[in-house]
Amino acid sequence: MDVQLLEPLTLGVRQARNRVIFGPHETNLGWGRAISDRHVAYYRRRAEGGVGTIIVEEASVHPFDWPYERSPLAADCEAGWSAIASSCHEAGALVVAAIGHAGGQGTSHWSQRELWAPSRVPEVNTREVPKSMEEADIEAVISGFGDAARRAVAAGCDGVEINAGQYSLVRQFLSGLTNQRSDAWGDDRTLFARRVIGQVRRSVGDAIVLLRLSCDELAPWAGMTPDTAIEVAASLSQGVDAITVVRGSIYSATATRPDTHTPPGFNLDLAASIRSAVPIPVIAQGSIVDWGQAEWAVGEGDRVDGVEMTRALIADAELVTKLARGDGDRIRPCILCNQTCQVRDNRNPIITCVVDPLSGHEATEVSTDGRALRPASITVLGGGTAGMEAARVAASRGHQVTLHEQGDQLGGAVTVAAAAVGRSRLGAFTDWLASELDRLGVDVKLESRGSAQVDGAVIVATGSIPGVIEYPVTRAAVRLTATEVLAGAELPEGPAFVWDPIGGPIGVSVAESLASSGRAVMLATPDNIVGNELSRSGDLAPANARLQQAGVLLLRRTLLRSAKKGAVVLEDRFSGERRTVKVGVLIDAGHRLADDATFDGLVDRDGVVVRIGDAVAPRTIHEAVLEARRAVLAIEGVGAVSDGVPMGELTHG
C-alpha cells in the first residue's frame, strides 16, 4: 500500500524520513529545570517506533519564565538535548528543540518574579497582572531566544521550534487581546516575532527553524482570526522552514488540545488556508489521532505537508512502524480523554497514557514486551478493561489464556458508557482489545462466571458493585444508579435528578445524554462547581457550558438528604436550608465498591490469585490497564514495580 504519510518531509536543508511529527508537550519528566534520562527514554521509544521528527518539550529562554515546576530552562538543557539528539538520531528521527516564553500566561509561584507581558492584561487562570515589558526586558528575551537556539543546535539538535502558540509571549505580542501598547512594539505587532525569528536564524545558520503559530485565537473582537492570520503567517514565513498551525489564546488555551467532545482534525481547514499563503511547508495540529485522517490530510485532501500525531504517539509509540508494515488496524487507539497526558495541574503528575501506562515511565516501569520464560495457564475472570488487558498481555507473552465474562459482551462499563453517550473513541479501545484477544487466540467465554473452572493462575477482574446509600430512600422512590441508566434502564416520566457527589465525568455524561433526548434534567453536586474533577482533563469549563446549553439545571453546593416517591429533599451545603424538589427519577452517580465475592472465594485455592481494577477498589481505565500489566508480570515472578511502588493484591495459596 502506498502511504503518503510515510514519504519524506523536507524541512529546510534537512529531510525527515516521514511526515509524522511528535509535537512539543509538557511531560513533567525533568529533574529540576533540566532534561532527564526519563525524557531520553520517552523520546527514544517514539524514534524507535518510526516517527520522522521529534519536537522536544519547550524550554524557557529566560530564567524569570517558570510556568510550571518542572518546566525546562534552555540554559540547563544542553546535556539533555545532546542525549536526546544522540539517542533519537541513532533510531532515525530528526530532533528539534522547542523554545519559548510563557509571558503573561505563566505564574510567579516558582520564580517569585513578576510576569512579563506586552501589556498589563491579567492572566486568566492565576489572575496575576503582569508587568508591561520595558525595552531592556524585550531585548533580553529576544537575546534569550537566540542563545537558547544556539545551545540546542550546538548540543546536536537539528533545529528549533519557536512557540507563538497558545501559551506564548510571542503570540501575546501578535495579538490585540494582549498587546495594547502605543509604542513601536504595538504599532507593528509582528515586530517582536520578526525580531525573534531573525535572532534565532542568525544563531543557528542553516539548521531547522520552525514556527508554531496560533492562527485563530477564538476571540474575533480583538484576537488573531483565520483571515488576519494569513497575512501574519506570510510575513513571518521569511526566515522559518515550516509553520505548525494551532489555535487558542489567553481566553481559550484548552481549545488547542480539546478532548473527545471536539471532532478530530479540527484545524485542517485552517492549516490549508495558511498553506495557500506561504511558500514553506505547513504542519497540522489538532486531535489528529487516526492515521487514515492524517493520510488524507497529506494526500487526497491536500491540506498540509506534515501532521503532528502527538497524542496518538503517546498512546502507541509504534504507530509509524505498524503502519509501515501494513498493520494499521493494530495501532492502539488514542481515546482523546486528556486524563493522564495533560499534566499541568496541582497534582504535578508525570505524563502517561490511559491506554498505555508505559508511556512516560519507560525508564521505571517494566515493559510487557517479549515472551515469558515459563508459559503457564492463566484464567481471567471478568471481561472489562482490566480483564481484557490482562488477557491480552498474558497471551502476547505466550501464556495459555481463558477469559470468562458473565455478561454477553466484552468491555464492561467502558463499552456500556461509550454506547450510551455516543463516544465512539472511548469504545475504540475496548474494540481494539477485543480484536487483539481474537488475534492472539484467547479463549473468550461469554455469559460465564468461570469461578468453578479455574486452572493455574487466576486474575480476578470482576468489577464493582453499587456503593452504600448515604441517604434514606423510601420504597416508593424510583432510584437508579448511573451504571443502570447507561446500560439502558427504562426511566419513568418526569424530570431526572442526577446526584453527583464525585464531580467526575460519569454524572456529567449521564446528564448530557438525558438532556439531549429532550428530558428535563437537574444535576446536583456538593461542590462549588459542577464536574469539579474535570479540571484535570481540561473539560471543566467546556462541560459546564455544554450542560447549560443543553438546558440542564445545575444545583451547586447541594446535599441530597432523602428520596421519596416523586421528590428529593435537598440541603444547601452552607446555609443548611432544606427544600423539596419534584422529580421523576433519582439517578445516583456516586461511589461504587469492589466486588469481593469472587476473590474471597478463590483466595484459599492452590496457585496464584491476583485481583485488579475495580475488583480492588474503584479505578480509572488507566489504573485498571496498569494493574492488568503488573498482574501478568507478577504471576511470572517479574519485578513489576513502578517508581518503587510494588504490585499489590498478590496472593499465593
C-alpha positions in Angstrom: 0.0 0.0 0.0 1.4 3.4 -1.0 1.1 5.6 2.1 2.0 9.3 1.5 2.2 9.8 5.2 5.4 7.7 5.1 7.1 9.7 2.4 10.0 12.1 3.4 9.3 15.6 4.5 11.8 18.4 3.7 12.4 20.9 6.4 14.9 23.4 5.2 18.1 21.6 4.4 17.1 18.6 6.4 14.9 15.7 5.5 12.6 13.8 7.8 12.0 10.1 7.0 8.3 10.6 7.0 5.6 13.3 7.6 4.6 12.3 11.1 5.7 14.6 13.9 5.8 14.1 17.6 4.9 17.6 18.7 6.0 19.5 21.8 4.1 19.0 25.0 4.5 19.2 28.8 5.7 16.0 30.3 6.9 16.7 33.9 9.8 14.3 33.3 12.5 16.8 34.2 14.9 16.9 37.1 14.7 20.5 38.3 14.7 22.5 35.2 16.9 20.2 33.2 16.0 17.4 30.7 16.4 14.0 32.4 17.1 10.4 31.5 13.3 9.9 31.6 13.0 12.3 28.7 15.6 10.4 26.8 13.8 7.1 27.2 10.4 8.7 26.4 11.6 10.2 23.1 13.8 7.3 22.1 10.8 5.0 22.2 9.0 7.1 19.7 12.1 7.3 17.5 12.4 3.6 17.6 8.7 3.4 16.7 9.4 5.1 13.4 8.3 8.8 13.9 10.0 11.2 11.5 10.5 14.3 13.7 10.5 14.7 17.4 10.0 18.2 18.9 11.3 18.2 22.5 9.3 19.7 25.3 9.5 23.5 25.3 12.3 25.2 27.2 12.1 28.7 28.6 14.5 31.2 27.1 14.7 33.4 30.1 15.1 32.3 33.8 12.3 34.6 35.0 9.9 32.5 32.9 9.0 29.4 35.0 5.4 28.4 34.0 5.3 25.1 35.8 7.5 23.4 38.3 9.4 21.1 36.0 9.4 23.4 33.1 12.8 23.1 31.3 15.1 26.1 31.1 17.2 26.3 28.0 20.3 27.3 29.9 20.1 23.9 31.8 19.1 21.7 28.8 22.3 21.3 26.8 23.3 17.9 28.2 19.7 16.7 27.9 19.3 17.9 24.4 22.6 16.2 23.5 21.4 12.9 25.0 18.0 13.0 23.2 19.6 14.0 19.9 22.2 11.2 20.0 19.7 8.6 21.0 16.9 9.6 18.6 19.3 10.2 15.7 20.6 6.6 16.2 17.0 5.5 15.8 16.5 7.6 12.6 14.5 10.6 13.8 15.1 14.3 13.5 15.2 16.2 16.8 14.0 19.8 17.1 14.1 21.7 20.4 11.0 23.8 21.2 11.9 27.1 22.8 9.6 29.8 24.1 8.4 32.1 26.9 5.0 31.9 28.5 4.9 35.7 29.2 1.7 36.8 31.0 0.3 33.2 30.8 3.0 32.0 33.3 3.0 32.1 37.0 5.2 33.6 39.8 4.6 30.6 42.0 8.1 29.1 41.5 10.2 32.1 40.3 8.8 34.6 42.8 9.3 37.1 40.0 6.8 39.3 38.2 5.3 38.1 35.0 6.4 39.8 31.8 4.0 40.6 29.0 3.4 43.2 26.3 0.7 44.9 28.4 -1.0 44.7 31.8 -3.6 42.2 30.9 -4.5 39.9 33.8 -3.7 36.2 33.4 -7.0 34.3 33.1 -6.1 31.3 35.3 -3.9 32.8 38.0 -5.4 36.3 37.9 -1.9 37.7 38.1 -1.3 41.1 36.5 1.9 41.1 34.6 4.5 43.8 34.2 4.4 45.7 30.9 7.8 44.9 29.4 10.4 47.6 29.2 12.8 47.9 26.3 15.5 46.2 28.2 13.2 43.3 29.1 12.2 42.9 25.4 15.8 42.9 24.2 16.8 40.4 27.0 14.1 37.9 25.8 15.0 38.3 22.1 18.6 37.6 23.0 17.4 34.7 25.1 15.8 33.1 22.1 19.0 33.4 20.2 21.1 31.9 23.0 18.6 29.0 23.5 18.7 28.2 19.8 22.4 28.3 19.7 22.7 26.0 22.7 20.2 23.5 21.2 21.9 23.2 17.8 25.4 23.0 19.5 24.0 20.2 21.6 23.2 18.2 18.4 19.6 19.1 17.7 18.6 19.5 14.1 17.0 22.8 14.8 14.5 24.6 17.0 10.8 25.5 17.0 9.7 29.0 18.2 6.5 29.0 20.1 3.9 31.6 19.0 1.0 29.3 20.0 -1.5 29.5 22.8 0.9 29.7 25.8 3.4 32.2 24.3 4.8 35.6 24.8 5.4 35.8 21.0 1.7 35.3 20.4 0.9 37.9 23.1 2.8 40.5 21.1 1.0 39.5 17.9 -2.5 39.8 19.4 -4.7 42.8 20.1 -6.0 40.8 23.1 -2.8 41.2 24.9 -0.7 43.8 23.0 -2.2 47.2 23.8 1.0 49.2 23.5 1.3 52.5 21.8 5.0 52.3 21.0 6.7 50.6 18.1 6.0 47.2 19.6 2.3 47.9 19.5 2.2 49.9 16.2 3.6 46.8 14.4 2.5 43.8 16.4 4.6 41.5 14.2 7.8 43.3 15.2 8.7 41.2 18.2 8.1 37.9 16.4 10.2 39.1 13.4 13.0 40.1 15.7 12.9 36.7 17.5 12.9 34.8 14.2 15.8 36.9 12.9 17.8 36.4 16.1 17.2 32.6 16.0 18.1 32.3 12.4 21.4 34.1 12.9 22.2 31.9 15.8 21.6 28.5 14.1 22.6 29.2 10.5 21.0 26.6 8.2 19.6 24.4 10.9 15.8 23.9 11.0 13.7 26.8 12.3 10.0 26.0 12.8 7.3 28.4 13.9 4.3 27.3 16.0 1.6 29.9 15.2 -1.8 30.4 16.7 -3.9 31.3 13.6 -7.3 31.6 15.4 -7.5 32.9 18.9 -11.2 32.3 19.0 -11.7 35.9 20.1 -12.6 37.8 16.9 -13.3 41.1 18.7 -9.5 41.7 19.2 -7.5 38.5 18.6 -6.0 36.7 15.7 -8.6 35.4 13.3 -8.2 33.0 10.3 -8.4 35.9 7.9 -5.8 38.1 9.7 -3.6 35.1 10.3 -3.0 34.6 6.6 -1.2 38.0 6.4 0.7 37.4 9.6 1.9 34.0 8.6 3.0 35.2 5.2 5.0 38.0 6.9 6.6 35.6 9.4 7.4 32.8 6.9 10.5 34.5 5.8 13.3 33.0 7.9 11.5 29.8 9.0 11.3 26.4 7.3 7.8 25.4 8.2 4.8 26.6 10.2 2.7 24.5 12.5 -0.9 25.8 12.7 -2.6 25.8 16.1 -5.5 27.7 17.6 -6.2 29.2 21.1 -5.4 32.3 23.1 -5.3 33.6 26.6 -9.0 33.0 26.8 -9.1 29.7 25.1 -5.9 27.8 25.7 -7.7 24.5 26.1 -9.0 24.8 22.6 -5.6 23.8 21.3 -5.9 20.4 22.9 -9.6 19.5 23.4 -10.9 16.1 24.4 -13.3 13.8 22.6 -16.1 16.4 22.5 -14.3 18.1 19.7 -14.0 16.3 16.3 -10.5 15.2 15.3 -8.7 17.2 12.7 -10.4 20.5 13.7 -7.6 22.6 12.4 -7.2 21.1 8.9 -9.1 23.7 7.0 -7.4 26.5 9.0 -4.0 24.9 8.2 -4.9 24.6 4.5 -5.7 28.3 4.3 -2.3 29.2 5.7 -0.6 26.7 3.4 -2.1 28.6 0.4 -0.5 31.8 1.5 3.1 30.7 2.4 5.9 29.3 0.3 7.0 26.8 3.0 5.6 23.5 4.4 2.7 23.7 6.8 2.2 21.2 9.6 -1.3 20.4 11.0 -2.1 20.0 14.7 -5.4 19.3 16.2 -6.5 16.0 17.6 -5.3 14.1 14.6 -5.1 10.6 16.1 -6.3 8.4 13.3 -3.7 7.5 10.7 -6.4 7.5 8.0 -7.2 11.1 8.6 -3.6 12.0 8.7 -3.0 10.2 5.4 -6.0 12.0 3.8 -4.6 15.4 5.0 -1.3 15.0 3.3 -2.6 13.0 0.4 -6.0 13.1 -1.2 -7.2 16.1 1.0 -4.1 18.1 0.1 -4.4 20.1 3.2 -0.9 20.1 4.7 2.6 18.8 4.3 3.1 17.1 7.7 1.0 16.1 10.6 1.5 16.2 14.4 0.1 13.0 15.9 1.3 13.7 19.4 -1.4 12.1 21.5 -1.6 9.2 19.0 2.1 8.5 19.6 1.7 8.7 23.3 -1.0 6.0 23.0 1.1 3.9 20.6 4.8 4.7 20.3 5.0 2.1 17.4 2.3 3.8 15.3 4.5 4.5 12.3 6.2 1.1 12.4 2.9 -0.7 12.5 1.6 1.5 9.6 4.8 0.8 7.6 4.4 -3.0 7.9 0.7 -2.9 7.0 -0.7 -3.3 10.5 -2.6 0.0 10.7 -5.5 -1.9 12.2 -3.3 -2.9 15.2 -2.5 0.6 16.2 -3.6 1.2 19.8 -6.2 4.0 19.6 -5.9 7.3 21.4 -9.3 8.0 23.0 -8.7 11.8 23.3 -9.5 11.7 27.1 -6.7 14.0 28.3 -6.9 12.3 31.6 -3.2 11.4 32.1 -1.4 13.1 29.2 -2.3 16.6 30.4 -0.1 17.2 33.4 -0.3 20.9 34.2 -2.3 20.7 37.4 -1.8 20.8 41.1 -1.0 17.0 41.3 2.1 17.6 39.3 1.9 14.2 37.6 4.3 12.6 35.2 2.9 12.2 31.7 1.4 8.8 30.8 -1.5 7.4 28.9 -4.7 5.8 29.8 -4.3 3.0 27.2 -0.5 2.7 27.5 0.7 3.2 31.1 4.3 2.5 29.9 4.3 6.0 28.3 6.3 8.4 30.4 7.5 5.6 32.6 9.9 3.9 30.1 12.8 4.3 32.5 11.0 3.0 35.5 8.1 0.6 34.6 8.8 -3.0 33.5 7.8 -3.4 29.8 5.4 -6.3 28.9 7.1 -6.8 25.5 8.7 -10.2 25.0 7.8 -13.7 25.9 7.6 -15.4 29.3 10.4 -17.8 30.3 7.9 -20.3 31.6 4.5 -20.1 29.8 1.6 -21.1 32.0 -2.2 -21.4 32.1 -3.9 -18.2 33.2 -7.6 -17.7 33.8 -9.0 -14.2 33.8 -12.4 -13.7 35.5 -14.1 -10.5 34.1 -14.1 -9.1 30.6 -14.0 -5.4 31.4 -11.0 -3.2 30.5 -8.8 -4.7 33.2 -9.6 -8.3 32.4 -9.2 -7.8 28.7 -5.8 -6.1 29.0 -4.6 -8.8 31.4 -5.7 -11.4 28.9 -4.1 -9.6 26.0 -0.7 -9.1 27.8 -0.7 -12.7 29.1 -1.4 -14.1 25.6 1.1 -11.9 23.9 3.8 -13.3 26.3 2.9 -16.8 25.4 0.6 -17.9 28.2 -2.5 -20.1 27.6 -5.3 -17.7 28.5 -9.0 -18.3 29.1 -11.2 -15.3 29.9 -14.7 -15.6 31.5 -17.2 -12.8 31.3 -20.6 -13.1 32.9 -22.3 -10.7 30.5 -23.0 -11.1 26.8 -20.3 -8.7 25.6 -16.8 -7.6 26.5 -15.7 -4.2 27.6 -17.6 -3.9 30.8 -18.6 -0.4 31.9 -16.5 1.3 29.3 -18.4 -0.4 26.4 -21.7 0.4 28.0 -20.8 4.0 28.6 -19.4 4.5 25.1 -22.6 3.2 23.6 -24.9 5.2 25.9 -23.3 8.6 25.4 -22.2 8.2 21.8 -18.4 8.3 22.5 -17.0 6.1 19.8 -13.5 7.0 20.7 -14.0 5.5 24.2 -15.3 2.3 22.7 -12.5 2.2 20.2 -10.1 1.0 23.0 -12.3 -1.9 24.1 -12.9 -2.8 20.4 -9.1 -2.8 19.9 -8.7 -5.0 22.9 -11.3 -7.4 21.6 -9.6 -7.6 18.3 -6.2 -8.3 19.9 -7.7 -11.1 22.0 -9.1 -12.7 18.9 -5.8 -12.3 17.1 -3.9 -13.8 20.0 -6.2 -16.8 20.3 -7.6 -16.1 23.8 -10.4 -18.4 24.7 -13.2 -16.0 25.5 -16.3 -17.4 27.2 -19.2 -15.0 27.5 -22.1 -15.5 29.9 -19.8 -17.5 32.1 -18.7 -16.8 35.7 -15.9 -19.4 35.4 -15.0 -19.4 39.1 -15.6 -23.2 39.2 -13.4 -23.8 36.1 -10.2 -22.0 37.0 -6.9 -23.6 36.1 -3.5 -22.4 37.0 -3.0 -18.7 38.0 -6.2 -16.6 38.3 -6.6 -12.9 37.6 -9.8 -11.6 39.2 -11.2 -8.5 37.3 -14.8 -8.8 38.3 -15.5 -5.1 38.6 -17.6 -3.2 41.2 -21.0 -3.1 42.8 -23.1 -0.1 43.9 -21.8 1.7 46.9 -23.5 2.4 50.2 -26.5 4.7 50.1 -25.9 7.5 52.5 -29.4 9.0 52.4 -32.8 7.4 53.3 -34.8 6.2 50.3 -38.5 5.1 50.6 -39.7 2.0 48.8 -41.9 4.1 46.6 -39.0 6.2 45.4 -37.6 5.5 41.9 -33.8 5.3 42.3 -31.3 4.0 39.7 -27.6 4.0 39.6 -25.7 5.8 36.8 -24.5 2.4 35.6 -28.0 1.1 35.2 -29.0 4.2 33.3 -26.0 3.9 30.9 -26.9 0.2 30.4 -30.3 1.3 29.1 -32.7 1.0 32.1 -36.1 2.3 31.4 -36.8 5.7 33.1 -40.3 6.8 34.3 -41.8 10.1 33.1 -40.8 13.4 34.8 -37.6 15.3 35.5 -34.4 13.3 36.0 -32.4 14.3 39.1 -28.7 13.3 38.8 -26.9 13.2 42.1 -23.1 13.5 41.6 -21.1 13.6 44.8 -17.9 12.7 42.9 -17.7 15.5 40.4 -16.3 13.3 37.6 -17.3 12.6 34.1 -20.0 10.0 34.8 -22.6 12.3 36.3 -22.0 14.9 33.7 -22.2 12.4 30.8 -25.5 10.9 32.1 -27.0 14.4 32.5 -25.8 15.4 29.0 -27.1 12.2 27.4 -30.6 12.5 29.0 -30.9 16.3 28.2 -30.0 15.5 24.6 -33.1 13.3 24.4 -35.3 16.1 25.4 -35.8 15.2 29.1 -35.8 17.8 31.8 -32.6 17.2 33.9 -31.2 18.5 37.2 -27.6 17.8 38.2 -26.7 18.4 41.9 -23.2 18.5 43.4 -21.9 19.4 46.8 -19.0 21.2 45.2 -18.9 24.9 44.2 -18.8 23.9 40.5 -20.2 21.0 38.6 -17.8 18.4 37.4 -15.0 19.6 39.7 -12.7 16.7 38.8 -12.9 17.5 35.1 -10.4 20.3 35.6 -7.6 17.7 35.3 -8.5 16.9 31.7 -9.3 20.5 30.6 -13.0 19.8 30.3 -14.3 21.6 33.3 -15.4 24.9 31.6 -16.5 23.2 28.3 -18.6 20.7 30.3 -20.4 23.4 32.2 -21.0 25.3 29.0 -22.4 22.1 27.3 -24.7 21.4 30.3 -26.1 24.8 30.4 -26.6 24.9 26.6 -28.5 21.6 26.9 -30.8 23.2 29.5 -29.6 21.1 32.5 -30.4 22.8 35.7 -27.2 22.9 37.8 -27.6 22.7 41.6 -24.3 23.6 43.2 -23.3 23.4 46.9 -26.2 21.0 47.4 -26.5 17.9 49.6 -29.0 15.1 48.9 -30.7 14.3 52.2 -33.5 11.9 51.3 -35.6 10.5 48.4 -39.2 9.6 48.3 -41.9 9.0 45.7 -41.8 11.8 43.2 -39.4 14.0 45.1 -36.0 14.5 46.7 -35.1 16.6 49.8 -32.0 18.8 49.3 -30.0 20.9 51.7 -27.8 23.9 51.0 -24.3 22.9 52.0 -23.5 26.2 53.6 -26.8 27.6 55.0 -28.4 24.3 55.9 -31.7 25.4 54.4 -33.8 22.4 53.1 -36.2 22.2 50.2 -38.2 19.5 48.4 -37.9 19.2 44.6 -40.3 17.1 42.5 -38.5 14.6 40.3 -39.5 11.6 38.2 -36.4 9.6 38.9 -33.2 9.8 41.1 -30.0 8.8 39.3 -27.1 8.2 41.7 -23.7 8.8 40.1 -21.9 8.2 43.4 -19.2 5.9 44.5 -19.1 2.2 43.8 -17.3 -0.6 45.8 -15.1 -3.5 44.8 -17.0 -6.8 44.2 -15.1 -9.0 46.7 -17.1 -12.2 46.4 -15.2 -14.0 43.7 -11.8 -13.1 45.0 -12.7 -14.1 48.6 -13.9 -17.5 47.2 -10.6 -18.2 45.5 -8.1 -16.9 47.9 -7.5 -20.3 49.6 -7.1 -22.3 46.4 -3.7 -23.7 45.3 -1.8 -21.4 43.0 -1.6 -17.7 42.5 -4.6 -15.3 42.6 -4.4 -11.7 41.7 -7.1 -9.1 41.7 -7.0 -6.0 39.6 -9.1 -2.9 38.6 -12.4 -2.3 40.2 -12.2 -5.6 42.0 -9.6 -4.0 44.2 -11.2 -0.5 44.5 -13.0 1.8 42.1 -10.3 2.5 39.5 -9.9 4.6 36.4 -9.2 3.0 33.0 -5.6 3.9 33.3 -5.2 2.3 36.7 -7.1 -0.8 35.5 -4.8 -1.2 32.5 -1.6 -0.6 34.6 -2.7 -3.2 37.2 -3.5 -5.7 34.5 0.0 -5.5 33.1 1.6 -5.7 36.5 -0.5 -8.7 37.4 0.8 -10.8 34.5 4.4 -9.9 35.3 3.8 -10.6 39.0 2.4 -14.1 38.1 5.6 -14.7 36.1 7.7 -13.5 39.1 9.0 -10.5 37.2 9.6 -7.4 39.3 6.5 -5.5 38.4 7.2 -2.2 40.1 6.7 1.4 39.1 8.7 4.2 40.6 9.4 1.9 43.6 5.8 1.0 44.2 5.3 -2.8 44.3 2.4 -4.6 42.7 -0.3 -5.3 45.4 -3.1 -7.8 46.0 -0.9 -10.8 45.1 -1.9 -14.0 47.0 -0.1 -17.4 46.9 -2.4 -20.2 48.1 
